[in-house]
Amino acid sequence: MTKTRKSKHGGAGLREIASAANVSIATVSRVLNGNDRVDPAMRKQVLEAAGKLKIDTAHPGKTGALVFLLSNRSMLPPFHASILAGVESYCAAHGWDLYYVSLAYPPNAPARELHLPKLIQRRDQVRGVILAGNPSPNLIELLEQKGIGYVVLGSNILGEFPTLKNDVVFSDETRGGADVTRYLTSLGHRDIWFVGNTRLPWFARYYEGYCQVMEEAALTPRLSSIDSEDDTEIGYLGTKYLLATGEPVSAIFAGNDSTACGVYKGLREQGLRIPENISVVGCNDTVGDLLYPSLTTIREFPEQMGRHMAELLLERIANPDLESRRLMMPTQFIRRDSCAPFAEGEPRGAEDGNSEWRLLTPGSPG
């Protein structure tokens, strides 16, 4: 992961200049605020240091506020709450205020028909947007049309991925999905089902990693996809329906930890034990250690993602001409108690073809 440079704003900028010029922060502040009671040689030293650091001495202490914009989500999910905590921490350390705003809007409407919250349009106060939730390309297009700096959670962009003029942070779900699936195959599992809603990008990226490993192992990818945004419901219904197919299953890959909660419930209602009868894995590590048995999962680092999102945005505010940047955050495999080796002699699934089961809610597109 490439480490980005620190923002050149407010207190952070003063500290960097002071360190480079080998003077106190108070001296830097006096120089940049035009105080004439500073030795000319020291003034020159401070200005030269600021120039080398490419800090705008015309507005040395100009900060302001950022907006954390939760897009098209009815509530703040635990994963996004951790991102928000990281953003708050970084902003506080660098002297920036942060506002939390939620916005519901039609994801398929033309950008010109959307209306940004009034706070975001206060350009004298708000200088950039942390875009989380379920952002869609039309909202990103509107921010670009209005010249509002942003950084977006790329793993959650709905629809076709747009060409971005600003910055994006991802979590490497595809590799995480591959890691946890590879672990299941190493235990001898062959009839591994993925349960999630692959219409949503974060599920789809984990499913992609799952499919890669299944195909490498010459195994059949099996999908139980529920068209819902309620993660626990997805896991519960997806499990009930895959069991109803009568096809063999020895392991279930739940598209996130909350989905795994529903998987646990669905299995137990059928009298099946975890991991003795069926192994279960999840991803994002939000509640995995609270389940019984504790859930093998993929840990993401949302708080660090939030810190990096704030850092990238403050850098862009300082230098609007930066090229668009992409930061991919790693994931970590966490082994717990929800998986067991496959017991020889249990039925296995067919190995040819592609078995897919999908439940669509009424009125949903086919």
Residue, then its C-alpha position, 0 to 999 in steps of 0.5 A: m500500500t502506497k503511503t500518501r503525503k500528509s495534508k498541508h493545512g492548518g496546524a499540520g502545515l505549521r508544524e511541517i514548516a517549523s520542522a523544516a525551518n528549525v524554528s518554533i510553530a509560534t514563529v512560523s505563525r507570526v511570519l505567515n500572519g505578517n507580524d513585523r517583529v520577526d528577524p528578517a533572516m528568520r522570516k526568509q528561512v520560514l518562507e523558503a521552507a514553506g516554498k520547498l514544502k509547496i505550502d500556500t503561505a497566502h492562506p496558511g491556516k485556512t481549513g474549514a469543514l468536510v462532509f461525510l455523506l451517507s448516500n442512499r442508506s437508511m441507517l449507518p451500518p457498522f462498517h461505515a460507522s468505523i469509516l466515519a470514526g477514522v475520518e473523524s480522527y484524522c480531521a480532529a488531528h488536522g484541525w478540520d471540522l466534520y459534518y455528517v449528512s445522509l442523502a436519499y436520491p434516485p440512483n438512475a436519475p440524470a445528475r441535473e435532477l439531483h439536489l445536493p444538501k444546502l450544507i454541501q453547497r456552502r463553499d465558504q464553509v464545506r470544502g470537500v465530501i467523503l462519499a460513503g453509503n451506496p453512491s451511484p455515478n449520477l451523484i459523482e457526476l453532479l459533484e464533479q459538475k459543481g467542482i466539489g472535491y470528493v473521495v469515494l468508497g469505491s467498493n460501494i459504487l452502484g451501477e457501472f463504475p464511472t471515470l473518476k476525476n477525484d479519488v477512490v479508496f477500495s477494500d480488496e474484497t476480491r482477494g479476500g474472497a479468494d483467501v477464504t474460499r481457498y481455506l475451505t478447499s484446503l479443508g477438503h470442501r468441494d460443495i461450497w455455496f456463496v450466499g449474498n446479493t450479487r447485485l450489490p457491488w461489495f457482495a459481487r466483489y467477494y463472489e468474484g474472488y470465490c469464483q476464481v478459486m472454485e474455477e482454479a480448483a475445477l469446482t462448481p461455483r454455486l450461488s444463492s442470491i437474494d435480492s434484498e438490502d437486509d444482510t441478515e435476511i439475505g443470509y437466512l433466506g439464501t440458506k433456507y432456499l439452497l437447502a430446499t434445492g436438495e443439492p449437497v452443501s458442506a460449506i457456505f460462504a456468507g457475503n458478510d458477517s451480518t449475512a452469516c448471522g442469517v446463515y447460522k439461523g437458517l442452518r439451526e432451524q434445520g437442525l444442522r450444526i456448525p461446523e460439524n455438519i456445515s462449515v461457514v465463513g463470512c467477511n468484513d469482521t464486524v460481528g464474527d467474534l460475537l457469534y457462536p461458534s466464532l466466525t472464520t472471516i475476512r477482516e477489512f480495516p474500515e477505520q484506516m480506510g476512513r483516515h486515508m479517505a480524509e487524507l486524500l481529500l485534504e491533499r486534493i483540497a490543497n492541490p486540486d490539479l492532482e490526477s485521480r488516485r486509487l488506494m487499495m486497502p488489504t484484507q486479513f484472513i481470520r481463522r476461528d471456530s466455524c469451519a471443520p475439515f470435510a468428512e470423507g464419505e459425505p455426498r458431494g455435488a456435481e462437478d460439471g456445469n454451473s449451478e446457480w439459484r437466484l431468488l428475486t423479489p416481486g417487481s425486481p428486474g430479471 
